Amino acid sequence: MKNKSLGKIADYIQNNDNYLIIGHIDPDGDAIGSIMAFKFLLDNLNKNSIILLHADLRKEYEILFKYLKPQDYHIYQNQDKLSDLAKYSNAIVLDSANIDRLGNFKEFIQSCFKVNIDHHNDNSEFGDINYVNSNESAVGKIVYDLTKLMSINIDEQLGTAIALAVLADTGSLKYPNSDPASFRLIANLKENKIDIVEINRFLQSFSSLEYLKLLSKGLANIKTDKTGKIAWLVLSNSEIKDLGIEEQEIKNLVNYPRDIRGVEVGISFVEKEENFIDISFRSLNYVDVSDIAHKFNGGGHPRASGTKVEGNLNQIINRVLSEVKKNV
Ligand SMILES: [Mn+2]
């Protein structure tokens, strides 16, 4: 069922109970912020719910986990443990373009009643109720609108989660998707005493000195094509292993090649596991990088997309660059 208004979702959650809340695998700030915000929204309605996590993010996202109790979330261990969640018959799925993005929880979620809330224009509308609006800068903005629609008070925890989601997906209101509504949302939350400065500091700071050293290796490896319109950063698995960085710490490296003046397409190739390359694409003005990601079984938005490809690092770089060159 395709749904053009949030009213159906508001009615559904008012009239039901026991919700799983899940976002996409390898979550970004919008995924984490919006699942947390949804938890706080449901708490406000006295609904029973639990967050599903693909990996343990408690340390990295302490800024939000400080508002949660251990029984508020389930960190994936194995398929057997999922039977503990049998009483939850509804799933709120956020920021996930398709069901494959749910990783190990995919099969388990299939049997639930699914409310799919997203802003990816390639969303497959896998839900029993779907609200997909690619004009929204972040899923956190959609959760905010739902909060307003349901007249839920935005307290510190709910406001912090929403602001983190929107600031993450808009690059702290710097990216082209930062529409007036995103600025208004942040201004409203700031008026509600949400600490926007602290959230931006969290999003823009480095997780450790080792991470900064890894970044310096990545930066030293940046190259551009002859036109100067394509720039790419490369990190091999041996470079990552040498510094002992956790793979989930590595993120947003694609912003560095993208931020070189004159560059239209920035790319990062990060070999998190040997022969498994995480590729991220960002574009500035006109190249639809979601089209390029789709050619390599990935997805995303016109200005921000990604995929994961198995194979030899240098061969994959060459294949991807030749595809990008056709589009620039
Ligand atoms: Mn998002």
Residues whose N, C-alpha, C, O or C-beta is under 5 A from the ligand:
A	BS01	MN	D30 D95 A138 V139 D169
